[in-house]
Structures are given as structure tokens and as C-alpha cells.
Amino acid sequence: MNTKLYKEGIQHQVHPLKRMMMLAVLLCCVLSLTAQEDQWERNRVYNIMLGTIRYTHHDERMTPGNAAGQIFKGVMTGKTTVQAVHHEEAARNAIVRGLSNAYRYRFTERLAMYDDAEEGNLVADALITNIQIMSESRTYKDKNGKEHVTTNYKGVVEATLTLTDAKTGEVVATPTFSEQGTATSTSSSNHEKALSDAMNGLARRITAWLNTTQPLQANIIEGDAVKKEKQKKVYIDLGSREGGFSGLHMGVYIVKIVAGREARQQIGKLRIETVQGEDISLCKVISGGKEIKTAIEAGEQLQVVSY
């Protein structure tokens, strides 16, 4: 037998197998990279900037001293309402804080418009329609006949945002926010606290609205602790790279495809306990432990969304 020909024959038999293995490895790499790209895209961070800001009562000039005087007058007469024009800058700062604290938006002072902009980046124009301090006083006598005055203060701030796609110039949303803050005092000093609380509420509400429109998303990748037939802890594929943090609350959903459409059914809630890497976190199940355990065992696709 020709040994050389025999060896060449064996090599020709092995080569197709090697090629198949190489193709399989290459396919796995491509699928892995595609999955990573999809994972990064699901929590893509957009830029957002504050454009023009107007206050409808901007020209109603009143100094802080005059406003305090009107409030004090209200303590004496029972009721008063003051348009707090001198708090316009505080309202602007509250709007900026609200835009800055969202999970998937990065606040910037400058943003490219139209042709140079990336799709999904937003410009937020703001119209502040109301910055108001109201007071209502009540006079009463104690058991010794001594007269006292108690005043309840209410701070109100209202604003509408116009969110425009920086690339297309299309208006995508016009959310309106109205927030209140309250305080009680025996003097006029707490009216500032009531308005400050309202401003803080405005910032939180804007952030919450943005987080609702663009929440953080992930998937349950493995169950962890189980107790009494209930899932107590799970792992999700969200970590430090995409903005996961300890304390983040998320809803748990079963995802199904119905007639080519994605349908979601909420079955529980969880909270990130520890971020353990760039793309993994350990979560505590807050509710729906039994349903989550059943779904994991059934091999259901479980998606988690921040709220």
C-alpha cells in the first residue's frame, strides 16, 4: 500500500470536519457579538439638552422682599396668593436636575442638531406657567385665652416640556407637570420651604417621566435562592456597564409572541441587591416568587423593566 497516498486520504477526510468546526466557532462568535450589540442597544443612552425656557409671568417684577411682605400680609388677613417671580431661576434649575437624573439620558449644554445629530437625542424646551406661593391663616385661642395664628403654606410650580428629536426636528412629546409643597408655621418664614419642596417634586417628576418612557431593561438569566417553593433571588444580565445599581426596582414579565407581536404579562417585582459585574446583578424577589419560580422551571423568557 502506498503510505503517502493513505495519509493524504486521511487528511482529506479530516479537513471537512475541521472546516465545519471552524465555521461553528465563527458562527458562535458572530451570534455572541450580535447578542452583545442587541443587549447594549436595549439600554442605549441618549443625549438631552435644555433649549429655550420661558416663564409666562416673567415681566411681573416683584422683589423677594415684596413677596415676603405679601405673604406676611396674608398671615394677618387670612389668605393670600403671590406669583413668586423671583424663583424663576430655581424652577429652571429644577428642570435641569430632572433632565440630568434619568437613567438613559445624559444632560448636555450643547447638542448637534439635524444632520449631525444622532437619532433619539432630544432637545427640551420649557414653558413655566406658574410659580406660586399661597397662604391661609387661622386664628385661635388656647385654654388660657391667648390668641395664636397658624398659617398653612402651599408652594406650586407648573411647567410644560416640549421634547423635540434633535435629528428630525419632530416634536415627540409635550408632558405637563404640576407639583406642590406644603409647610405649616406660626410665622411667614416657611413659605420658602413649601416652594422648595414643590421645586424638588418637579425635578423628581420629570426624571420619573423620562425613566418611564425609556426604562432600563434586562432578562432573568438564572434562578438563585429558593425557599418554600418561592423564588427568593435571581440573576439578571444588567450590570454596571448599562447603569444597573443596588436598590433599582424592576418589574418581571413573561414575554410571548402572539401573532407576530410581543405580549408581556407582569408576574412579579424584584430589586437589585448587588451589582456583580458589567453585565450581571443579583436581585432579591420582592413579589411573585412562586410565579417566577414556575416560569424559570418552564423555560419561559423573563424580561425585567425598571419602574
Phi and psi in degrees as a GROMACS rama.xvg file:
@    title "Ramachandran Plot"
@    xaxis  label "Phi"
@    yaxis  label "Psi"
@TYPE xy
-79.3009  107.022  ASN-2
-61.8958  -38.5741  THR-3
-63.4044  -44.4201  LYS-4
-65.6057  -37.4303  LEU-5
-61.2732  -46.2017  TYR-6
-63.4318  -41.1944  LYS-7
-63.46  -35.9009  GLU-8
-63.953  -42.9761  GLY-9
-61.8485  -42.5456  ILE-10
-62.4667  -40.2558  GLN-11
-65.0745  -30.1287  HIS-12
-73.3471  -31.4809  GLN-13
-81.0624  -35.192  VAL-14
-54.9959  -46.2413  HIS-15
-58.6852  -36.8287  PRO-16
-65.7901  -42.3214  LEU-17
-61.9435  -41.2141  LYS-18
-63.0024  -40.4155  ARG-19
-63.6327  -40.7076  MET-20
-64.5213  -41.9902  MET-21
-64.1691  -40.5234  MET-22
-64.5264  -38.8646  LEU-23
-63.8782  -44.6034  ALA-24
-62.3453  -43.692  VAL-25
-62.2902  -42.0327  LEU-26
-62.9127  -42.0793  LEU-27
-60.848  -41.2159  CYS-28
-63.253  -43.9944  CYS-29
-63.8322  -45.1228  VAL-30
-62.969  -38.9696  LEU-31
-64.2301  -44.5991  SER-32
-65.2842  -39.4638  LEU-33
-62.8017  -42.615  THR-34
-62.8813  -40.2535  ALA-35
-64.886  -41.8483  GLN-36
-62.0879  -43.3669  GLU-37
-62.4222  -39.6196  ASP-38
-65.7201  -41.6852  GLN-39
-68.8017  -36.9425  TRP-40
-67.4472  -32.2294  GLU-41
-62.7694  -28.5863  ARG-42
-119.852  35.0919  ASN-43
-56.0462  140.7  ARG-44
-96.1456  129.784  VAL-45
-105.543  155.139  TYR-46
-89.4938  145.618  ASN-47
-142.777  139.504  ILE-48
-136.142  156.168  MET-49
-88.8879  123.214  LEU-50
-87.6108  -118.493  GLY-51
-84.0343  150.127  THR-52
-134.811  129.885  ILE-53
-127.398  147.07  ARG-54
-120.072  121.123  TYR-55
-64.2443  -19.9996  THR-56
-108.505  22.9814  HIS-57
-56.419  -36.2573  HIS-58
-84.8323  -2.35582  ASP-59
-84.5941  81.8406  GLU-60
-68.8965  128.341  ARG-61
-151.179  124.839  MET-62
-73.9497  158.619  THR-63
-54.358  -36.5223  PRO-64
-65.3881  -41.1509  GLY-65
-65.4134  -39.3709  ASN-66
-63.3921  -44.3128  ALA-67
-62.1925  -35.7542  ALA-68
-65.5045  -40.4822  GLY-69
-64.3783  -39.1314  GLN-70
-64.0865  -44.3386  ILE-71
-62.9775  -38.0586  PHE-72
-60.0168  -37.1623  LYS-73
-64.6703  -33.6325  GLY-74
-61.7292  -36.2263  VAL-75
-78.9879  -35.2974  MET-76
-98.869  -13.89  THR-77
116.649  -50.3622  GLY-78
-141.234  149.53  LYS-79
-159.251  154.558  THR-80
-136.07  127.217  THR-81
-127.388  130.761  VAL-82
-81.996  110.4  GLN-83
-84.9014  74.7619  ALA-84
-60.7196  -33.5168  VAL-85
-70.3585  -3.11071  HIS-86
-100.577  15.4356  HIS-87
-59.0954  -43.5141  GLU-88
-65.477  -36.0216  GLU-89
-64.0119  -36.9353  ALA-90
-67.1458  -41.108  ALA-91
-61.1436  -44.8028  ARG-92
-62.9075  -35.8322  ASN-93
-65.1331  -39.729  ALA-94
-64.7332  -42.8114  ILE-95
-61.9877  -41.9387  VAL-96
-61.0554  -41.1584  ARG-97
-63.4578  -40.8856  GLY-98
-70.8933  -28.6428  LEU-99
-80.7921  -23.0999  SER-100
-98.4968  3.20066  ASN-101
-71.217  149.935  ALA-102
-58.8068  -46.4878  TYR-103
-115.13  21.6688  ARG-104
-128.272  134.747  TYR-105
-109.3  117.382  ARG-106
-73.5866  136.197  PHE-107
-140.138  147.284  THR-108
-76.5662  -25.3528  GLU-109
-128.346  141.621  ARG-110
-146.798  129.367  LEU-111
-63.3908  141.3  ALA-112
-110.74  148.806  MET-113
58.3661  -118.2  TYR-114
-58.7084  -33.7411  ASP-115
-89.0469  -5.27421  ASP-116
-87.7568  155.14  ALA-117
-89.1733  144.169  GLU-118
-63.4734  134.648  GLU-119
102.294  -20.0062  GLY-120
-69.6776  146.464  ASN-121
-124.815  148.715  LEU-122
-113.021  129.158  VAL-123
-110.733  110.252  ALA-124
-91.8602  144.211  ASP-125
-125.003  137.947  ALA-126
-120.445  111.434  LEU-127
-89.8132  117.22  ILE-128
-99.8866  -15.7478  THR-129
-159.359  128.128  ASN-130
-133.503  103.185  ILE-131
-131.354  142.316  GLN-132
-119.76  125.117  ILE-133
-119.15  146.434  MET-134
-136.567  148.528  SER-135
-141.6  123.064  GLU-136
-109.573  149.315  SER-137
-131.096  129.554  ARG-138
-104.298  134.106  THR-139
-147.881  163.679  TYR-140
-113.988  139.531  LYS-141
-82.2588  -175.565  ASP-142
-65.7799  -18.2811  LYS-143
-93.7059  3.64532  ASN-144
84.7801  5.4735  GLY-145
-79.9252  135.711  LYS-146
-86.8734  137.907  GLU-147
-131.028  155.019  HIS-148
-124.412  123.068  VAL-149
-113.184  132.485  THR-150
-120.857  129.362  THR-151
-99.4895  129.123  ASN-152
-110.825  143.745  TYR-153
-131.601  123.883  LYS-154
-102.343  135.83  GLY-155
-129.726  134.067  VAL-156
-135.458  132.588  VAL-157
-131.829  138.072  GLU-158
-152.792  152.919  ALA-159
-122.657  131.591  THR-160
-101.551  141.556  LEU-161
-113.859  110.683  THR-162
-97.9257  121.616  LEU-163
-118.697  134.126  THR-164
-65.9035  123  ASP-165
-65.8165  -24.3628  ALA-166
-86.2644  -44.4762  LYS-167
-97.6288  -18.7781  THR-168
78.069  6.41975  GLY-169
-81.45  134.631  GLU-170
-74.5964  122.469  VAL-171
-103.455  -21.2232  VAL-172
-166.639  152.071  ALA-173
-135.546  68.5939  THR-174
-72.3259  143.865  PRO-175
-115.172  138.741  THR-176
-127.67  138.653  PHE-177
-137.61  118.697  SER-178
-126.968  150.382  GLU-179
-129.314  151.561  GLN-180
-134.421  146.949  GLY-181
-129.168  156.201  THR-182
-158.541  153.664  ALA-183
-125.921  137.213  THR-184
-155.695  162.328  SER-185
-95.6131  3.84378  THR-186
-136.578  -179.056  SER-187
-89.7128  6.38819  SER-188
-72.7856  -23.4823  SER-189
-86.6358  2.48451  ASN-190
-66.2653  -29.8206  HIS-191
-67.0165  -38.4446  GLU-192
-64.1826  -41.451  LYS-193
-60.8928  -42.1043  ALA-194
-72.4562  -36.6362  LEU-195
-61.7043  -41.0143  SER-196
-62.4895  -37.983  ASP-197
-65.4004  -40.7439  ALA-198
-63.3426  -44.009  MET-199
-62.1741  -38.43  ASN-200
-64.1447  -37.5267  GLY-201
-62.9359  -44.8175  LEU-202
-60.899  -45.4495  ALA-203
-63.9904  -39.6889  ARG-204
-67.8056  -38.7672  ARG-205
-64.2188  -44.7288  ILE-206
-60.1734  -44.9954  THR-207
-62.1247  -38.8587  ALA-208
-64.2143  -44.6915  TRP-209
-64.8463  -38.8566  LEU-210
-67.9253  -27.8958  ASN-211
-74.9707  -38.6562  THR-212
-75.3698  -30.2068  THR-213
-133.329  75.7838  GLN-214
-77.3299  163.778  PRO-215
-77.3698  139.577  LEU-216
-127.104  150.603  GLN-217
-159.264  -177.249  ALA-218
-131.466  146.8  ASN-219
-74.9382  123.447  ILE-220
-105.628  -18.1539  ILE-221
-168.114  142.777  GLU-222
-81.3084  154.645  GLY-223
-122.311  -112.446  ASP-224
-69.1691  139.695  ALA-225
-129.051  139.527  VAL-226
-145.09  126.84  LYS-227
52.9626  49.1508  LYS-228
62.2869  21.6846  GLU-229
-125.241  139.314  LYS-230
-74.0286  124.835  GLN-231
-102.668  -31.5095  LYS-232
-143.499  149.898  LYS-233
-143.193  162.874  VAL-234
-106.048  139.723  TYR-235
-123.502  158.005  ILE-236
-91.8931  48.1103  ASP-237
-130.058  125.119  LEU-238
-136.755  -152.941  GLY-239
-65.9011  -29.5685  SER-240
-63.175  -36.6651  ARG-241
-104.465  13.481  GLU-242
94.6382  13.4063  GLY-243
-66.5171  144.733  GLY-244
-149.792  154.268  PHE-245
-63.2409  129.959  SER-246
102.225  -9.3189  GLY-247
-67.9903  127.078  LEU-248
-93.5896  139.193  HIS-249
-141.32  145.953  MET-250
-88.3807  150.326  GLY-251
-110.456  129.563  VAL-252
-129.627  138.838  TYR-253
-82.4118  130.059  ILE-254
-109.241  127.847  VAL-255
-133.331  152.999  LYS-256
-101.158  117.354  ILE-257
-120.258  115.37  VAL-258
52.9366  41.4581  ALA-259
79.0398  4.21538  GLY-260
-115.364  147.551  ARG-261
-83.7592  124.297  GLU-262
-116.894  135.219  ALA-263
-121.99  139.691  ARG-264
-128.527  120.044  GLN-265
-74.9021  132.945  GLN-266
-124.927  -2.92881  ILE-267
178.828  -175.521  GLY-268
-138.553  153.436  LYS-269
-145.875  169.007  LEU-270
-136.217  133.074  ARG-271
-64.7064  124.078  ILE-272
-91.6983  -49.775  GLU-273
-144.015  135.307  THR-274
-85.0085  119.229  VAL-275
-109.217  9.29219  GLN-276
171.07  -175.92  GLY-277
-65.5244  -30.0214  GLU-278
-136.767  32.5379  ASP-279
-153.143  138.854  ILE-280
-142.527  148.199  SER-281
-96.601  129.849  LEU-282
-120.799  146.795  CYS-283
-94.4757  131.624  LYS-284
-78.5971  122.054  VAL-285
-89.5153  -38.6148  ILE-286
-152.486  158.003  SER-287
79.0924  25.8017  GLY-288
-57.6584  -40.7516  GLY-289
-67.4278  -44.5615  LYS-290
-66.9085  -38.9043  GLU-291
-65.7644  -42.2838  ILE-292
-61.2825  -45.9923  LYS-293
-61.1722  -42.0352  THR-294
-66.9111  -39.4052  ALA-295
-63.317  -44.7756  ILE-296
-65.7347  -28.9941  GLU-297
-84.3471  -4.10124  ALA-298
75.0131  23.1616  GLY-299
-69.9336  149.867  GLU-300
-78.6644  119.688  GLN-301
-113.415  116.029  LEU-302
-103.079  143.681  GLN-303
-120.979  139.77  VAL-304
-133.831  132.539  VAL-305
-66.7662  152.015  SER-306
